[in-house]
Amino acid sequence: MTRVTVQDLRASRLCFQGARPWFRRHGLDWQAFLATGLDAEVLRATGDALALRVIAIAEAREAAEAGREPSNG
């Protein structure tokens, strides 16, 4: 299971000022995300296109760390 981290958010070049209220709107804990990250499926469930962008970056990061290509799922 992919874990999305604050580093993935930074790599996606999304605005941190907008991310905090976005988390609040979706009932997600911003502080927990900063501390430990969040399962990609939790973000995917929002259906938000920007969340999907961050998930793709997280999947690519994890694939690179494992020495393999990212999945297209």
N, C-alpha and C positions, 0 to 999 in steps of 0.2 A: 504494500500500500504506500502510495506516495505521500510524503509529508511536505507541505508547503511551508517555507520559512520566510522570515523577514528578508533574508538575502535574496530570495526569489522575487519578492515584491520590489526590492531595489533594482534587481536585474531587469525587471519588466518596465522600469522607468515610469511607474505609476506614482502619483502624488501622495505622499504620506498625509498631507493635510486632508485630502479627500478620503483616504483609506479609513481613518478612525471613525468618521461618521457613517461610512458605508458599513463597517462592522456593526456599529450600533443599530442601524436600520435593519440589519439582517439578524439581530439578536446574538451576535458572535462576540466573544470576549477578546478585545484588543490586547489587553495585558497578557493574557494566556498565549495569544498568538506570538507576541514579541518574545515571550519566555521559551516556548516549546514548539511553536509552529502549529499547524492544523492539518488534519487529514484532508487530502485533495477532494474526497467525496463530499465532505461537508461544504466546501466551497462550490463544488460542481452542482450541488443541490439548489444553489441560489439561482442557477440558470443565467447568471450574469456573464456577458461576453468578456469583460475585463478579468473576471475571476478565472475564466477558461484560459485566458492569455497567461496568467501567473501559473496556473497548473501546468501548462505546456512547458514553461521554463523550468519548473520544478522537476518534471518528468525528464527533460533533457539533462538537467544537472545530475539527477540520480543515475541516469543511463551512462553519462560520462564517468561518473565515479565508479560505476560497476564495469566500465570498459565495454559497453555495448551501445547499440543504437536505440533511441527512444521509440516507444510503440506509437502507433497511430490510432489508439483506442480512445 
